[in-house]
Amino acid sequence: MDLFVGRYIYLEGQTKGIITIHSLILCLFFGPIGLLSHLITSAIVNLRNTPTSELG
């Protein structure tokens, strides 16, 4: 499982331009915690890149 989740994290990070090293390390040692870390990082990056007019 770690191999496939790690590959997903890496490829999505490359596509979206997100730093993934911390998520990959967590995925390697703790499995699902790495995926959770990546999802949180992705959400934060999306919030930071959203123009303030769209936030309401």
CNS distance restraints for C-alpha pairs under 8 A (distance, minus, plus):
assign (resid   1 and name CA) (resid   5 and name CA) 6.15 0.50 0.50
assign (resid   1 and name CA) (resid  31 and name CA) 7.85 0.50 0.50
assign (resid   2 and name CA) (resid   6 and name CA) 5.73 0.50 0.50
assign (resid   2 and name CA) (resid  27 and name CA) 6.31 0.50 0.50
assign (resid   2 and name CA) (resid  28 and name CA) 6.28 0.50 0.50
assign (resid   2 and name CA) (resid  31 and name CA) 5.84 0.50 0.50
assign (resid   3 and name CA) (resid   7 and name CA) 6.13 0.50 0.50
assign (resid   4 and name CA) (resid   8 and name CA) 6.19 0.50 0.50
assign (resid   5 and name CA) (resid   9 and name CA) 6.16 0.50 0.50
assign (resid   5 and name CA) (resid  27 and name CA) 7.52 0.50 0.50
assign (resid   5 and name CA) (resid  35 and name CA) 6.97 0.50 0.50
assign (resid   6 and name CA) (resid  10 and name CA) 6.12 0.50 0.50
assign (resid   6 and name CA) (resid  24 and name CA) 5.87 0.50 0.50
assign (resid   6 and name CA) (resid  27 and name CA) 6.42 0.50 0.50
assign (resid   6 and name CA) (resid  28 and name CA) 7.52 0.50 0.50
assign (resid   7 and name CA) (resid  11 and name CA) 6.07 0.50 0.50
assign (resid   8 and name CA) (resid  12 and name CA) 6.00 0.50 0.50
assign (resid   9 and name CA) (resid  13 and name CA) 5.98 0.50 0.50
assign (resid   9 and name CA) (resid  20 and name CA) 6.89 0.50 0.50
assign (resid   9 and name CA) (resid  23 and name CA) 7.47 0.50 0.50
assign (resid   9 and name CA) (resid  24 and name CA) 7.04 0.50 0.50
assign (resid   9 and name CA) (resid  35 and name CA) 7.20 0.50 0.50
assign (resid   9 and name CA) (resid  38 and name CA) 6.78 0.50 0.50
assign (resid  10 and name CA) (resid  14 and name CA) 6.24 0.50 0.50
assign (resid  10 and name CA) (resid  20 and name CA) 6.43 0.50 0.50
assign (resid  10 and name CA) (resid  24 and name CA) 7.44 0.50 0.50
assign (resid  11 and name CA) (resid  15 and name CA) 6.19 0.50 0.50
assign (resid  12 and name CA) (resid  16 and name CA) 6.04 0.50 0.50
assign (resid  12 and name CA) (resid  18 and name CA) 7.85 0.50 0.50
assign (resid  13 and name CA) (resid  17 and name CA) 5.43 0.50 0.50
assign (resid  13 and name CA) (resid  18 and name CA) 4.55 0.50 0.50
assign (resid  13 and name CA) (resid  19 and name CA) 6.32 0.50 0.50
assign (resid  13 and name CA) (resid  20 and name CA) 5.94 0.50 0.50
assign (resid  14 and name CA) (resid  18 and name CA) 6.66 0.50 0.50
assign (resid  18 and name CA) (resid  41 and name CA) 7.87 0.50 0.50
assign (resid  18 and name CA) (resid  42 and name CA) 6.97 0.50 0.50
assign (resid  18 and name CA) (resid  45 and name CA) 7.43 0.50 0.50
assign (resid  20 and name CA) (resid  24 and name CA) 6.09 0.50 0.50
assign (resid  20 and name CA) (resid  38 and name CA) 6.95 0.50 0.50
assign (resid  21 and name CA) (resid  25 and name CA) 6.20 0.50 0.50
assign (resid  22 and name CA) (resid  26 and name CA) 6.21 0.50 0.50
assign (resid  22 and name CA) (resid  34 and name CA) 7.76 0.50 0.50
assign (resid  22 and name CA) (resid  37 and name CA) 7.95 0.50 0.50
assign (resid  23 and name CA) (resid  27 and name CA) 5.95 0.50 0.50
assign (resid  23 and name CA) (resid  34 and name CA) 4.59 0.50 0.50
assign (resid  23 and name CA) (resid  35 and name CA) 6.63 0.50 0.50
assign (resid  23 and name CA) (resid  37 and name CA) 5.57 0.50 0.50
assign (resid  23 and name CA) (resid  38 and name CA) 5.34 0.50 0.50
assign (resid  24 and name CA) (resid  28 and name CA) 6.11 0.50 0.50
assign (resid  24 and name CA) (resid  34 and name CA) 6.19 0.50 0.50
assign (resid  25 and name CA) (resid  29 and name CA) 6.41 0.50 0.50
assign (resid  25 and name CA) (resid  34 and name CA) 7.12 0.50 0.50
assign (resid  26 and name CA) (resid  30 and name CA) 5.44 0.50 0.50
assign (resid  26 and name CA) (resid  31 and name CA) 6.70 0.50 0.50
assign (resid  26 and name CA) (resid  33 and name CA) 6.28 0.50 0.50
assign (resid  26 and name CA) (resid  34 and name CA) 4.34 0.50 0.50
assign (resid  26 and name CA) (resid  37 and name CA) 7.81 0.50 0.50
assign (resid  27 and name CA) (resid  31 and name CA) 4.26 0.50 0.50
assign (resid  27 and name CA) (resid  32 and name CA) 6.33 0.50 0.50
assign (resid  27 and name CA) (resid  33 and name CA) 6.31 0.50 0.50
assign (resid  27 and name CA) (resid  34 and name CA) 3.84 0.50 0.50
assign (resid  27 and name CA) (resid  35 and name CA) 6.39 0.50 0.50
assign (resid  28 and name CA) (resid  34 and name CA) 7.51 0.50 0.50
assign (resid  30 and name CA) (resid  34 and name CA) 6.63 0.50 0.50
assign (resid  31 and name CA) (resid  35 and name CA) 7.17 0.50 0.50
assign (resid  32 and name CA) (resid  36 and name CA) 6.25 0.50 0.50
assign (resid  33 and name CA) (resid  37 and name CA) 6.05 0.50 0.50
assign (resid  34 and name CA) (resid  38 and name CA) 6.21 0.50 0.50
assign (resid  35 and name CA) (resid  39 and name CA) 6.22 0.50 0.50
assign (resid  36 and name CA) (resid  40 and name CA) 6.20 0.50 0.50
assign (resid  37 and name CA) (resid  41 and name CA) 6.09 0.50 0.50
assign (resid  38 and name CA) (resid  42 and name CA) 5.97 0.50 0.50
assign (resid  39 and name CA) (resid  43 and name CA) 6.16 0.50 0.50
assign (resid  40 and name CA) (resid  44 and name CA) 6.23 0.50 0.50
assign (resid  41 and name CA) (resid  45 and name CA) 6.19 0.50 0.50
assign (resid  42 and name CA) (resid  46 and name CA) 6.14 0.50 0.50
assign (resid  43 and name CA) (resid  47 and name CA) 6.20 0.50 0.50
assign (resid  44 and name CA) (resid  48 and name CA) 6.20 0.50 0.50
assign (resid  45 and name CA) (resid  49 and name CA) 6.18 0.50 0.50
assign (resid  46 and name CA) (resid  50 and name CA) 6.16 0.50 0.50
assign (resid  50 and name CA) (resid  54 and name CA) 6.87 0.50 0.50
assign (resid  50 and name CA) (resid  55 and name CA) 7.44 0.50 0.50
assign (resid  51 and name CA) (resid  55 and name CA) 7.12 0.50 0.50
assign (resid  52 and name CA) (resid  56 and name CA) 7.11 0.50 0.50
